[in-house]
Every structure is written in C-alpha cells, then in structure tokens.
Amino acid sequence: MLTVFWITFSVAIFIIVVSLIMSPESSSFSGALVGSSDLELFKEKKERGSKIFLKWSMFSLGIALMIGTLIVRSLM
C-alpha cells in the first residue's frame, strides 16, 4: 500500500510541474477575468509540438492520479 501511495504522490508532483510549465500559455483565462478585448477564445488554433505533449501529459497524469487515489482509498 505504501508503494501505491508514493506513486500517487509522485504523480501529483508531476502534475504540479507540468501545470507550472503550461502556465504562460493560459493568458486567455486571465484576460477573461479582467475583461480584455483581445481574447481569442473561439478562434481555431492548432496545437503543435510541446503544447500538445504537455496537454496530453496533463490529461494522462490526471487520470493516473484519480485511479491512484481510488486505489489508496480502497486499501485504507
């Protein structure tokens, strides 16, 4: 059980690191909060390279974190 806990903990740390790397790309959300007029929320943009890798790694790490927490919770 302790191994599953540490794996889940390390996945959570990786999620924090990936979200810190992704944070400069999320200017549209902060612009929406303050009412910026140059928003491109509904403009079609194709993600390439590291952006798509970070997006899918965040998605898969989130699913791994949910599964890990369910396993840890069921073992306790």
KOLGU-4560 file (N, C-alpha, C; in nm, 3 decimals, padded with zeros to 5 digits):
<recs>
<n_xx: 00.081 n_yy: -00.119 n_zz: 00.000 ca_xx: 00.000 ca_yy: 00.000 ca_zz: 00.000 c_xx: 00.086 c_yy: 00.125 c_zz: 00.000 mol: A seq: 1 type: MET>
<n_xx: 00.198 n_yy: 00.117 n_zz: 00.069 ca_xx: 00.287 ca_yy: 00.233 ca_zz: 00.076 c_xx: 00.344 c_yy: 00.268 c_zz: -00.061 mol: A seq: 2 type: LEU>
<n_xx: 00.367 n_yy: 00.166 n_zz: -00.143 ca_xx: 00.418 ca_yy: 00.191 ca_zz: -00.278 c_xx: 00.316 c_yy: 00.266 c_zz: -00.363 mol: A seq: 3 type: THR>
<n_xx: 00.190 n_yy: 00.228 n_zz: -00.353 ca_xx: 00.086 ca_yy: 00.295 ca_zz: -00.429 c_xx: 00.073 c_yy: 00.439 c_zz: -00.383 mol: A seq: 4 type: VAL>
<n_xx: 00.088 n_yy: 00.462 n_zz: -00.252 ca_xx: 00.082 ca_yy: 00.598 ca_zz: -00.200 c_xx: 00.193 c_yy: 00.684 c_zz: -00.259 mol: A seq: 5 type: PHE>
<n_xx: 00.315 n_yy: 00.633 n_zz: -00.262 ca_xx: 00.427 ca_yy: 00.712 ca_zz: -00.315 c_xx: 00.417 c_yy: 00.733 c_zz: -00.465 mol: A seq: 6 type: TRP>
<n_xx: 00.364 n_yy: 00.636 n_zz: -00.536 ca_xx: 00.342 ca_yy: 00.655 ca_zz: -00.680 c_xx: 00.238 c_yy: 00.764 c_zz: -00.703 mol: A seq: 7 type: ILE>
<n_xx: 00.131 n_yy: 00.762 n_zz: -00.625 ca_xx: 00.028 ca_yy: 00.865 ca_zz: -00.637 c_xx: 00.082 c_yy: 01.002 c_zz: -00.600 mol: A seq: 8 type: THR>
<n_xx: 00.165 n_yy: 01.006 n_zz: -00.496 ca_xx: 00.227 ca_yy: 01.132 ca_zz: -00.455 c_xx: 00.319 c_yy: 01.187 c_zz: -00.564 mol: A seq: 9 type: PHE>
<n_xx: 00.397 n_yy: 01.100 n_zz: -00.628 ca_xx: 00.486 ca_yy: 01.146 ca_zz: -00.734 c_xx: 00.408 c_yy: 01.192 c_zz: -00.857 mol: A seq: 10 type: SER>
<n_xx: 00.294 n_yy: 01.128 n_zz: -00.886 ca_xx: 00.209 ca_yy: 01.173 ca_zz: -00.996 c_xx: 00.156 c_yy: 01.313 c_zz: -00.967 mol: A seq: 11 type: VAL>
<n_xx: 00.119 n_yy: 01.338 n_zz: -00.842 ca_xx: 00.070 ca_yy: 01.471 ca_zz: -00.804 c_xx: 00.180 c_yy: 01.576 c_zz: -00.820 mol: A seq: 12 type: ALA>
<n_xx: 00.303 n_yy: 01.542 n_zz: -00.786 ca_xx: 00.415 ca_yy: 01.634 ca_zz: -00.803 c_xx: 00.438 c_yy: 01.661 c_zz: -00.952 mol: A seq: 13 type: ILE>
<n_xx: 00.429 n_yy: 01.558 n_zz: -01.035 ca_xx: 00.445 ca_yy: 01.577 ca_zz: -01.179 c_xx: 00.335 c_yy: 01.666 c_zz: -01.237 mol: A seq: 14 type: PHE>
<n_xx: 00.213 n_yy: 01.653 n_zz: -01.184 ca_xx: 00.104 ca_yy: 01.740 ca_zz: -01.230 c_xx: 00.134 c_yy: 01.885 c_zz: -01.196 mol: A seq: 15 type: ILE>
<n_xx: 00.189 n_yy: 01.910 n_zz: -01.078 ca_xx: 00.225 ca_yy: 02.047 ca_zz: -01.040 c_xx: 00.332 c_yy: 02.101 c_zz: -01.132 mol: A seq: 16 type: ILE>
<n_xx: 00.432 n_yy: 02.021 n_zz: -01.163 ca_xx: 00.541 ca_yy: 02.065 ca_zz: -01.251 c_xx: 00.489 c_yy: 02.095 c_zz: -01.392 mol: A seq: 17 type: VAL>
<n_xx: 00.406 n_yy: 02.007 n_zz: -01.445 ca_xx: 00.352 ca_yy: 02.027 ca_zz: -01.580 c_xx: 00.263 c_yy: 02.151 c_zz: -01.584 mol: A seq: 18 type: VAL>
<n_xx: 00.185 n_yy: 02.173 n_zz: -01.478 ca_xx: 00.099 ca_yy: 02.292 ca_zz: -01.478 c_xx: 00.180 c_yy: 02.420 c_zz: -01.467 mol: A seq: 19 type: SER>
<n_xx: 00.294 n_yy: 02.416 n_zz: -01.398 ca_xx: 00.380 ca_yy: 02.533 ca_zz: -01.394 c_xx: 00.445 c_yy: 02.561 c_zz: -01.529 mol: A seq: 20 type: LEU>
<n_xx: 00.477 n_yy: 02.455 n_zz: -01.602 ca_xx: 00.533 ca_yy: 02.473 ca_zz: -01.737 c_xx: 00.426 c_yy: 02.527 c_zz: -01.831 mol: A seq: 21 type: ILE>
<n_xx: 00.301 n_yy: 02.484 n_zz: -01.814 ca_xx: 00.192 ca_yy: 02.527 ca_zz: -01.902 c_xx: 00.140 c_yy: 02.666 c_zz: -01.869 mol: A seq: 22 type: MET>
<n_xx: 00.169 n_yy: 02.721 n_zz: -01.753 ca_xx: 00.105 ca_yy: 02.845 ca_zz: -01.709 c_xx: 00.125 c_yy: 02.965 c_zz: -01.800 mol: A seq: 23 type: SER>
<n_xx: 00.238 n_yy: 02.986 n_zz: -01.867 ca_xx: 00.247 ca_yy: 03.101 ca_zz: -01.957 c_xx: 00.153 c_yy: 03.093 c_zz: -02.076 mol: A seq: 24 type: PRO>
<n_xx: 00.104 n_yy: 02.977 n_zz: -02.109 ca_xx: 00.017 ca_yy: 02.961 ca_zz: -02.224 c_xx: -00.128 c_yy: 02.993 c_zz: -02.192 mol: A seq: 25 type: GLU>
<n_xx: -00.162 n_yy: 03.017 n_zz: -02.067 ca_xx: -00.302 ca_yy: 03.035 ca_zz: -02.029 c_xx: -00.336 c_yy: 03.183 c_zz: -02.008 mol: A seq: 26 type: SER>
<n_xx: -00.294 n_yy: 03.268 n_zz: -02.098 ca_xx: -00.322 ca_yy: 03.410 ca_zz: -02.084 c_xx: -00.467 c_yy: 03.443 c_zz: -02.117 mol: A seq: 27 type: SER>
<n_xx: -00.535 n_yy: 03.358 n_zz: -02.190 ca_xx: -00.674 ca_yy: 03.387 ca_zz: -02.226 c_xx: -00.765 c_yy: 03.382 c_zz: -02.105 mol: A seq: 28 type: SER>
<n_xx: -00.737 n_yy: 03.293 n_zz: -02.011 ca_xx: -00.821 ca_yy: 03.285 ca_zz: -01.892 c_xx: -00.805 c_yy: 03.409 c_zz: -01.806 mol: A seq: 29 type: PHE>
<n_xx: -00.684 n_yy: 03.454 n_zz: -01.786 ca_xx: -00.664 ca_yy: 03.574 ca_zz: -01.705 c_xx: -00.721 c_yy: 03.697 c_zz: -01.776 mol: A seq: 30 type: SER>
<n_xx: -00.714 n_yy: 03.700 n_zz: -01.908 ca_xx: -00.775 ca_yy: 03.809 ca_zz: -01.983 c_xx: -00.925 c_yy: 03.809 c_zz: -01.972 mol: A seq: 31 type: GLY>
<n_xx: -00.985 n_yy: 03.691 n_zz: -01.963 ca_xx: -01.129 ca_yy: 03.682 ca_zz: -01.948 c_xx: -01.174 c_yy: 03.733 c_zz: -01.812 mol: A seq: 32 type: ALA>
<n_xx: -01.090 n_yy: 03.715 n_zz: -01.712 ca_xx: -01.126 ca_yy: 03.761 ca_zz: -01.577 c_xx: -01.126 c_yy: 03.913 c_zz: -01.567 mol: A seq: 33 type: LEU>
<n_xx: -01.031 n_yy: 03.978 n_zz: -01.633 ca_xx: -01.022 ca_yy: 04.124 ca_zz: -01.622 c_xx: -01.094 c_yy: 04.196 c_zz: -01.735 mol: A seq: 34 type: VAL>
<n_xx: -01.147 n_yy: 04.124 n_zz: -01.831 ca_xx: -01.226 ca_yy: 04.185 ca_zz: -01.938 c_xx: -01.142 c_yy: 04.237 c_zz: -02.053 mol: A seq: 35 type: GLY>
<n_xx: -01.041 n_yy: 04.165 n_zz: -02.090 ca_xx: -00.956 ca_yy: 04.207 ca_zz: -02.201 c_xx: -01.032 c_yy: 04.197 c_zz: -02.333 mol: A seq: 36 type: SER>
<n_xx: -01.002 n_yy: 04.288 n_zz: -02.425 ca_xx: -01.075 ca_yy: 04.288 ca_zz: -02.552 c_xx: -01.006 c_yy: 04.206 c_zz: -02.661 mol: A seq: 37 type: SER>
<n_xx: -00.883 n_yy: 04.162 n_zz: -02.638 ca_xx: -00.812 ca_yy: 04.087 ca_zz: -02.742 c_xx: -00.816 c_yy: 03.937 c_zz: -02.718 mol: A seq: 38 type: ASP>
<n_xx: -00.928 n_yy: 03.887 n_zz: -02.672 ca_xx: -00.942 ca_yy: 03.745 ca_zz: -02.646 c_xx: -00.961 c_yy: 03.668 c_zz: -02.775 mol: A seq: 39 type: LEU>
<n_xx: -00.901 n_yy: 03.552 n_zz: -02.780 ca_xx: -00.917 ca_yy: 03.463 ca_zz: -02.895 c_xx: -00.969 c_yy: 03.329 c_zz: -02.844 mol: A seq: 40 type: GLU>
<n_xx: -01.077 n_yy: 03.333 n_zz: -02.767 ca_xx: -01.127 ca_yy: 03.212 ca_zz: -02.706 c_xx: -01.186 c_yy: 03.115 c_zz: -02.806 mol: A seq: 41 type: LEU>
<n_xx: -01.256 n_yy: 03.169 n_zz: -02.907 ca_xx: -01.325 ca_yy: 03.082 ca_zz: -03.001 c_xx: -01.255 c_yy: 03.076 c_zz: -03.137 mol: A seq: 42 type: PHE>
<n_xx: -01.134 n_yy: 03.124 n_zz: -03.142 ca_xx: -01.057 ca_yy: 03.117 ca_zz: -03.265 c_xx: -00.995 c_yy: 02.978 c_zz: -03.276 mol: A seq: 43 type: LYS>
<n_xx: -01.000 n_yy: 02.922 n_zz: -03.393 ca_xx: -00.947 ca_yy: 02.787 ca_zz: -03.415 c_xx: -00.794 c_yy: 02.792 c_zz: -03.414 mol: A seq: 44 type: GLU>
<n_xx: -00.735 n_yy: 02.723 n_zz: -03.316 ca_xx: -00.590 ca_yy: 02.717 ca_zz: -03.308 c_xx: -00.546 c_yy: 02.571 c_zz: -03.303 mol: A seq: 45 type: LYS>
<n_xx: -00.444 n_yy: 02.538 n_zz: -03.378 ca_xx: -00.392 ca_yy: 02.403 ca_zz: -03.378 c_xx: -00.269 c_yy: 02.397 c_zz: -03.288 mol: A seq: 46 type: LYS>
<n_xx: -00.274 n_yy: 02.304 n_zz: -03.193 ca_xx: -00.161 ca_yy: 02.290 ca_zz: -03.102 c_xx: -00.055 c_yy: 02.205 c_zz: -03.167 mol: A seq: 47 type: GLU>
<n_xx: 00.070 n_yy: 02.244 n_zz: -03.147 ca_xx: 00.182 ca_yy: 02.172 ca_zz: -03.207 c_xx: 00.293 c_yy: 02.155 c_zz: -03.106 mol: A seq: 48 type: ARG>
<n_xx: 00.374 n_yy: 02.052 n_zz: -03.129 ca_xx: 00.497 ca_yy: 02.033 ca_zz: -03.054 c_xx: 00.477 c_yy: 02.012 c_zz: -02.905 mol: A seq: 49 type: GLY>
<n_xx: 00.545 n_yy: 02.095 n_zz: -02.827 ca_xx: 00.545 ca_yy: 02.076 ca_zz: -02.682 c_xx: 00.409 c_yy: 02.107 c_zz: -02.620 mol: A seq: 50 type: SER>
<n_xx: 00.331 n_yy: 02.195 n_zz: -02.682 ca_xx: 00.199 ca_yy: 02.227 ca_zz: -02.627 c_xx: 00.109 c_yy: 02.105 c_zz: -02.625 mol: A seq: 51 type: LYS>
<n_xx: 00.107 n_yy: 02.031 n_zz: -02.734 ca_xx: 00.021 ca_yy: 01.913 ca_zz: -02.739 c_xx: 00.073 c_yy: 01.803 c_zz: -02.646 mol: A seq: 52 type: ILE>
<n_xx: 00.206 n_yy: 01.794 n_zz: -02.633 ca_xx: 00.263 ca_yy: 01.696 ca_zz: -02.540 c_xx: 00.227 c_yy: 01.730 c_zz: -02.396 mol: A seq: 53 type: PHE>
<n_xx: 00.237 n_yy: 01.858 n_zz: -02.359 ca_xx: 00.202 ca_yy: 01.900 ca_zz: -02.224 c_xx: 00.053 c_yy: 01.880 c_zz: -02.196 mol: A seq: 54 type: LEU>
<n_xx: -00.029 n_yy: 01.906 n_zz: -02.296 ca_xx: -00.174 ca_yy: 01.889 ca_zz: -02.279 c_xx: -00.209 c_yy: 01.743 c_zz: -02.253 mol: A seq: 55 type: LYS>
<n_xx: -00.155 n_yy: 01.653 n_zz: -02.334 ca_xx: -00.187 ca_yy: 01.511 ca_zz: -02.317 c_xx: -00.119 c_yy: 01.451 c_zz: -02.195 mol: A seq: 56 type: TRP>
<n_xx: -00.001 n_yy: 01.502 n_zz: -02.159 ca_xx: 00.061 ca_yy: 01.451 ca_zz: -02.037 c_xx: -00.018 c_yy: 01.496 c_zz: -01.914 mol: A seq: 57 type: SER>
<n_xx: -00.071 n_yy: 01.617 n_zz: -01.915 ca_xx: -00.154 ca_yy: 01.663 ca_zz: -01.804 c_xx: -00.282 c_yy: 01.580 c_zz: -01.795 mol: A seq: 58 type: MET>
<n_xx: -00.341 n_yy: 01.548 n_zz: -01.909 ca_xx: -00.462 ca_yy: 01.466 ca_zz: -01.912 c_xx: -00.436 c_yy: 01.326 c_zz: -01.857 mol: A seq: 59 type: PHE>
<n_xx: -00.328 n_yy: 01.264 n_zz: -01.903 ca_xx: -00.299 ca_yy: 01.127 ca_zz: -01.858 c_xx: -00.254 c_yy: 01.124 c_zz: -01.713 mol: A seq: 60 type: SER>
<n_xx: -00.179 n_yy: 01.226 n_zz: -01.668 ca_xx: -00.141 ca_yy: 01.230 ca_zz: -01.527 c_xx: -00.262 c_yy: 01.253 c_zz: -01.437 mol: A seq: 61 type: LEU>
<n_xx: -00.358 n_yy: 01.330 n_zz: -01.484 ca_xx: -00.480 ca_yy: 01.350 ca_zz: -01.406 c_xx: -00.560 c_yy: 01.222 c_zz: -01.389 mol: A seq: 62 type: GLY>
<n_xx: -00.569 n_yy: 01.145 n_zz: -01.496 ca_xx: -00.639 ca_yy: 01.017 ca_zz: -01.487 c_xx: -00.563 c_yy: 00.920 c_zz: -01.397 mol: A seq: 63 type: ILE>
<n_xx: -00.430 n_yy: 00.919 n_zz: -01.408 ca_xx: -00.349 ca_yy: 00.833 ca_zz: -01.321 c_xx: -00.364 c_yy: 00.873 c_zz: -01.175 mol: A seq: 64 type: ALA>
<n_xx: -00.374 n_yy: 01.002 n_zz: -01.148 ca_xx: -00.393 ca_yy: 01.048 ca_zz: -01.010 c_xx: -00.528 c_yy: 01.005 c_zz: -00.956 mol: A seq: 65 type: LEU>
<n_xx: -00.632 n_yy: 01.015 n_zz: -01.037 ca_xx: -00.765 ca_yy: 00.971 ca_zz: -00.991 c_xx: -00.767 c_yy: 00.821 c_zz: -00.962 mol: A seq: 66 type: MET>
<n_xx: -00.706 n_yy: 00.743 n_zz: -01.049 ca_xx: -00.703 ca_yy: 00.598 ca_zz: -01.029 c_xx: -00.620 c_yy: 00.565 c_zz: -00.906 mol: A seq: 67 type: ILE>
<n_xx: -00.507 n_yy: 00.633 n_zz: -00.890 ca_xx: -00.422 ca_yy: 00.609 ca_zz: -00.772 c_xx: -00.489 c_yy: 00.644 c_zz: -00.643 mol: A seq: 68 type: GLY>
<n_xx: -00.562 n_yy: 00.755 n_zz: -00.640 ca_xx: -00.630 ca_yy: 00.791 ca_zz: -00.516 c_xx: -00.744 c_yy: 00.694 c_zz: -00.484 mol: A seq: 69 type: THR>
<n_xx: -00.811 n_yy: 00.643 n_zz: -00.587 ca_xx: -00.914 ca_yy: 00.542 ca_zz: -00.562 c_xx: -00.855 c_yy: 00.414 c_zz: -00.507 mol: A seq: 70 type: LEU>
<n_xx: -00.739 n_yy: 00.376 n_zz: -00.557 ca_xx: -00.673 ca_yy: 00.254 ca_zz: -00.507 c_xx: -00.628 c_yy: 00.273 c_zz: -00.363 mol: A seq: 71 type: ILE>
<n_xx: -00.566 n_yy: 00.388 n_zz: -00.334 ca_xx: -00.521 ca_yy: 00.415 ca_zz: -00.197 c_xx: -00.640 c_yy: 00.419 c_zz: -00.103 mol: A seq: 72 type: VAL>
<n_xx: -00.749 n_yy: 00.481 n_zz: -00.146 ca_xx: -00.868 ca_yy: 00.491 ca_zz: -00.061 c_xx: -00.929 c_yy: 00.354 c_zz: -00.037 mol: A seq: 73 type: ARG>
<n_xx: -00.929 n_yy: 00.267 n_zz: -00.136 ca_xx: -00.989 ca_yy: 00.135 ca_zz: -00.118 c_xx: -00.902 c_yy: 00.044 c_zz: -00.031 mol: A seq: 74 type: SER>
<n_xx: -00.772 n_yy: 00.070 n_zz: -00.026 ca_xx: -00.682 ca_yy: -00.011 ca_zz: 00.057 c_xx: -00.681 c_yy: 00.034 c_zz: 00.202 mol: A seq: 75 type: LEU>
<n_xx: -00.729 n_yy: 00.153 n_zz: 00.231 ca_xx: -00.725 ca_yy: 00.201 ca_zz: 00.369 c_xx: -00.839 c_yy: 00.151 c_zz: 00.451 mol: A seq: 76 type: MET>
</recs>
